[in-house]
Amino acid sequence: MADNKEDQKFCLREVLDVFKSCLTENKEVVIDHYVAGWRGLVRFMNSLGSVFSFISKDAVTKIQIMVNHRSGENAKHYATIQSMVKYELENGLVDLTKQGSFPTSGCRTLLRLHRALRWLELFLERLRTSTEDSKTCVMCADAYNESLAQYHPWIIRKAAGVAFFALPGRPTFFEVMNVGPPEQVVAMLGDALPLISEVYQVTEELYSKHNLLDLP
């Protein structure tokens, strides 16, 4: 549908603005802004065709789960990632050793988005520092192997490797970002990536502190 937020045109500047507002003064990650940032990243992936569908479709599912938590009867506990972790752990709402009673817990759901965010961060950083003739398929595969690959079964890793070969060239990626000429895209990526990285690091440290990085 035309009004589907995941189908709207991607604009790197809008995603940058969202991630700027993700962190509070106390370095807590606001879930509404985090989800909005992910909606933008999904639009980015969808703008490139079906190549990233194995990740974007899963991200859309995870986004909806988080939206449901934010609109449910316990919404106040899901204002930030920090408040969510505290609430779910204190109330035994997380499957810590095996997936069972709480497959859609906020902690587990957001962890999947968190892992994918690392892949996108690594890939976009490679795009930022690449040259015009750099191969996007190599950049994307390297970023994937450094991040998401370890969490995917062999069949998914194989399919991802094949999909990456269909990626368009660097100029197409820069065009999709709807910023302007390549030098402006590079500059804006230089502004955006530290913000995305900080959100990632704050989440990583929180999950590490509570032993949540390996949730099944």
DAURFEN-V84121 format. One line per field, one symbol per residue. psi: psi as a letter, one per 30 degrees, with the letter a starting at -180 (. if undefined). A space follows every 50 residues. Layout:
# DAURFEN-V84121
psi = ???
This chain:
# DAURFEN-V84121
psi = kfgkffflkkjeeeeeeefegeklfghkjjeeeeeeeeeeeeeeeffgag egffeeeeeeeeeeeeeeefgafgeffgeleeeeeeeeefghgkjfekkc fifgleeeefeeeeeeeeeeeeeeeeeegllegkjeeeeeeeeeffdeef fkleeeeeeeeeeffgklleeeeeeffhealeeeeeeeeeeeeeeeeeee eeeeeeeeeghgfgk.
